Amino acid sequence: MRRRTLLHAAAGVAVPGFATPAQAQAGNPPVVSDAWPTRTIHLLVAYPPGGVSDETARALAQHMGTRLKVPVVVENRAGAGGLTALESLARAAPDGHTLAYCAISPLVFVPASTTVPTPEVAPVVSIMDTPVLVLAHPSFKPNDFAAMIAAARRAPGRLRWATSGNATVGHMVLAQVRAAARVDIIHVPYKGGGQQLTDAIGGQFELLSSNVASQQLQFVRQGKLKALAIGSPVRLPVLPDVPTLAELGFPDANLVSTFGLFAPRGVPEDRLRVINGVINEALRLPEIRSKILDVSNLPTGGSSADFAARIAKERDRALRVPAD
């Protein structure tokens, strides 16, 4: 898609979360009101059961339920890279009794790569950053990122790079690499990470980008996949020899998957402040922090204004680089 088309597609899309962003700052104790919540809170998780995201969301839900004194029920609404959950959220009543846990990818990359309307939701709080691995099948001869780029230049359109889907952060990593290196690498989009990993082990393509998780790290340790680079602020202690994309000269591709909590547009600001405070409180608990840190993810937190600004910054960057 040409850049002009991308900008035109995004011009009519409302900026998510900027109508009534809560301004609660990390560290401020949440003030729980007797007037809200009055019933069960439903937390829509944009991913299947199991895995880091689902486990983190369930730990946060448990803390919210204890703190707010109402049940918090987790409902997995996987599909379309997170759009399924966010679209359901956007249709929910704006009373704070329905929330969603999702990566920012649908709000960042969908406007940059498609004409699909972006769900109108409000960012409440950032929860964690997940590094993105660039992996290769062991049969792929280049053993480092520079050699991979050289191979792509020698054979334009021959290398295949799989991602967990269009408009995902892995897709944008590929787009930024292609634009910066001026190489022709074929994008192979999947509908999720599960089948993508199965096919990666089977050698169905040469390269893939995938969020860091226990299974991916295990495959690297077992030699079933090899790590060429990582999108991360720093190298991971579990993969000390794998350079970041910024180190390799691709700072715009040095992306992480950012996950957070969202609410429907129009939820009263005082309720958003309470939710923001409760989540920031949870992210300081050792048992929740360790659940995130043990799989090489980074707890974030902060104000909803900071979270909204992060989304806007990433979206503006995505709009500057055509995804395909």
C-alpha positions, -999 to 999 in steps of 0.1 A, spaced: 0 0 0 14 34 -10 21 59 18 -5 84 4 -31 56 6 -20 48 42 -24 84 53 -57 88 36 -70 56 52 -60 68 87 -73 104 82 -109 94 91 -100 72 120 -107 86 155 -77 87 178 -84 60 204 -86 70 240 -81 108 237 -117 118 245 -116 112 282 -82 98 293 -78 94 330 -48 113 344 -39 90 373 -2 88 380 16 56 389 21 54 427 -11 73 436 -33 50 458 -66 42 441 -97 56 458 -125 31 456 -160 45 456 -191 28 470 -210 39 439 -189 18 415 -184 -10 407 -219 -23 414 -216 -57 397 -193 -82 380 -165 -67 358 -158 -86 326 -122 -85 314 -119 -94 277 -85 -110 269 -76 -107 233 -57 -140 233 -64 -177 239 -61 -193 273 -26 -201 285 5 -181 277 20 -150 292 -7 -126 283 -36 -147 296 -18 -156 328 -9 -120 334 -44 -108 327 -58 -134 352 -34 -124 379 -45 -87 374 -82 -97 374 -78 -115 407 -62 -84 423 -89 -62 408 -116 -84 422 -100 -83 457 -94 -46 456 -128 -35 441 -148 -61 460 -166 -75 430 -160 -106 408 -138 -100 378 -145 -126 351 -119 -132 324 -133 -139 289 -109 -149 262 -119 -132 229 -90 -141 206 -89 -132 169 -78 -107 143 -46 -98 162 -67 -83 190 -94 -65 170 -120 -90 180 -117 -81 217 -114 -44 211 -145 -44 188 -165 -62 215 -152 -37 240 -162 -7 219 -198 -20 218 -200 -24 256 -217 1 279 -193 29 289 -198 22 327 -165 6 336 -179 -29 340 -163 -42 308 -125 -38 301 -101 -54 277 -65 -66 279 -48 -63 245 -16 -52 228 -16 -18 212 -10 -33 178 -45 -30 165 -46 7 173 -11 13 159 -8 -8 128 -43 -13 115 -46 24 105 -11 21 88 -19 -10 68 -56 -13 62 -88 7 58 -105 -12 86 -120 13 111 -102 14 144 -123 5 175 -130 36 196 -116 26 230 -98 45 258 -63 35 269 -64 30 307 -29 18 317 1 1 301 9 -33 316 40 -48 301 64 -47 272 73 -79 254 105 -81 233 102 -94 197 126 -121 184 137 -124 148 142 -161 143 154 -184 115 151 -220 107 184 -238 115 188 -249 79 190 -212 69 227 -207 62 232 -171 74 239 -172 111 236 -135 119 214 -106 109 239 -89 86 244 -121 66 206 -124 63 203 -89 49 231 -97 24 213 -129 14 181 -109 8 200 -85 -14 215 -113 -35 181 -129 -41 153 -103 -40 119 -118 -33 133 -152 -23 133 -150 15 101 -155 34 94 -139 67 64 -150 87 45 -130 113 15 -137 135 -6 -116 112 -11 -83 94 -10 -52 115 10 -69 143 42 -56 158 61 -85 141 47 -73 108 59 -38 115 94 -50 125 96 -66 90 83 -35 73 109 -13 91 137 -37 82 126 -38 45 124 0 43 157 7 60 177 -20 43 159 -16 9 154 -53 6 126 -74 -9 115 -100 16 82 -117 13 57 -113 42 39 -145 52 11 -135 76 -5 -160 99 -37 -157 120 -19 -163 152 14 -175 168 6 -211 173 5 -224 137 33 -200 128 56 -217 153 46 -251 141 54 -242 105 86 -225 116 99 -257 131 88 -276 99 109 -252 77 79 -237 58 98 -204 56 132 -190 64 125 -162 90 99 -152 115 93 -125 141 76 -136 173 70 -123 208 94 -136 234 78 -165 254 88 -197 271 82 -219 240 102 -197 217 131 -195 241 130 -233 245 131 -238 207 162 -216 206 179 -235 234 171 -268 216 185 -257 183 151 -259 166 152 -222 158 181 -197 158 178 -161 171 193 -135 148 181 -103 165 157 -90 191 135 -59 194 142 -47 229 157 -17 248 186 -40 259 198 -75 253 180 -102 272 199 -119 300 186 -153 287 200 -145 252 231 -124 259 247 -130 225 216 -119 205 220 -82 195 191 -57 195 179 -44 162 191 -9 173 226 -23 178 224 -37 143 216 -3 128 178 -7 126 165 16 155 130 20 139 126 -17 138 137 -21 174 101 -26 185 84 -43 215 48 -55 219 31 -33 244 1 -47 263 -24 -27 283 -59 -23 297 -86 -5 277 -121 7 284 -150 17 261 -150 54 251 -171 75 276 -164 57 309 -164 84 336 -129 97 343 -131 90 381 -137 53 373 -108 52 349 -86 67 376 -96 40 400 -88 12 375 -55 28 366 -45 30 402 -55 -6 410 -35 -19 381 -4 2 390 -8 -11 425 -9 -47 412 22 -42 390 42 -33 421 33 -67 438 63 -91 438 41 -121 428 27 -103 397 60 -87 388 78 -120 389 52 -136 367 61 -110 340 98 -108 346 104 -145 347 95 -148 310 117 -118 300 89 -93 298 90 -59 315 62 -45 337 53 -10 328 24 8 344 20 46 345 -8 71 337 -34 67 311 -22 99 295 13 83 291 -2 52 276 -23 72 251 8 92 241 27 60 236 0 47 212 -1 79 193 37 80 189 39 44 177 10 50 152 27 81 138 59 61 133 40 32 116 23 56 92 56 66 78 65 31 66 43 12 42 38 -23 56 35 -41 23 
